[in-house]
Amino acid sequence: MDVLYFAWVRERIGLAKERIDTEAATVRDLVAELVAREERYAAAFADTSALRVAVDQELTDFDAPLEGAREVAFFPPMTGG
């Protein structure tokens, strides 16, 4: 699965995109796997309430299932202007 990071999430992790193999059932499980990898992921996901997530380009929540998903994207909330 492709995992994409935007804005300050990308800056903290140091990657815009990576391909990972995961057994995660939900987005929340995927985040737990990532946080367990390295400190930079723990810093990026320290406050998930400050993040939004999309699975296959559809906004969703952290309890969304990942079965069959090809892409997960993490980004801060966007503001209008």
N, C-alpha and C positions, 0 to 999 in steps of 0.2 A: 504494500500500500504506500502511496505517496503521502507524506506529511509536509504541509506548507506552513511557514511561519511568516508573519507580517509585522511591520513596525517595530515596537520595542521588544516584542517576543523574538523576532529575528535577531535583533541586536544582542539580546541576552544569551541566546543559544549559539549564535555565530553562524547560522545557516539559514538560507531562504527556503530550502527544500531538501528532503532526504527520503529515501525509499527504505522502509523497514518491514521486517517480517514480524507479525504479532499474533498472539493468541487471544488478544483482548476482545471481550464480548461487547463492551460499550466504550464510548469516548472516555469516560471516567477511568476505566481500566487501562486504556492506552496511556492516559496521563500518568497513572501510577507507575506503569512500566518505564516511561520516559524519565520520571523523577528519580527512579531507582538507578538509572544509568550513571548520571553525573550531576555534579553540583549546578552546572549551568542550566540544566533542565529544571532542577528544583527552584532556582531563582526565577525562571520564566513562569513557572506554574505555581508560585507561592500563594497567589490569590486568584483562584479561578473565577471568582465573582467579577474580576476586572477583565475577563476575557469573553470573547464570543467564539463560537465554533460552527463550522459548516462541514457537512458530510456530503461528498459528491455535489458540491456547490449549492447545497440547500442549508439555510440556517437551521440550527437545531440546538439541543441542550446536551449537557454532559452525560445524561443517561441514555442517549440515543444508541441504538444497536449498530454494530459495525459489520455484521454479516453481509458479505458481498460488496462492501464499500471499496472503492478504488482510491479515494482521496479524502483526507481530513485536513482542514485549514484552521489555524488558530490566529486570532487577531483581536486588538482592543476594540471597544465600541467606537463606532464612527459618529461624528457629529455633522450636522448640516451647516451650511454657511452661505 
